[in-house]
Amino acid sequence: MVVNLSVEGEGGSYAAEVESTAFRVVQEALTNVHKHAAGAKTYVRLAHRASEIAMQVENEPPPEERSSARLPSGGNGLVGMKERVTALGGVFVSGPTDAGGFRVSAVIPAS
């Protein structure tokens, strides 16, 4: 999978649960792209801000020849991501894009 990564700001010293939640959100979102939109152009954006860390994983629609070859889903990825983020007082949003892809966004307080 080819992923375009952009990082804004300097990574700070985050609490362990903030760091692990941010990691798991990006990891699970990329897994979902692989499972449901293999071959799609994918973008990961991280923003380190004074009081929060924001992340977004967005994919374009998959290439036509791969769009029908979807892998089975365990069914709890998005729910689990939302639970992890909101448990830390963060905000989680996911859904289809107007262009036919999918976007996962999360903002987690730094402390």
Secondary structure by P-SEA (a helix, b strand, c coil): cbbbbbbccccccccaaaaaaaaaaaaaaaaaaaacccccbbbbbbbbcccbbbbbbbbcccccccccccccccccaaaaaaaaaaaacbbbbbbbccccbbbbbbbbccc
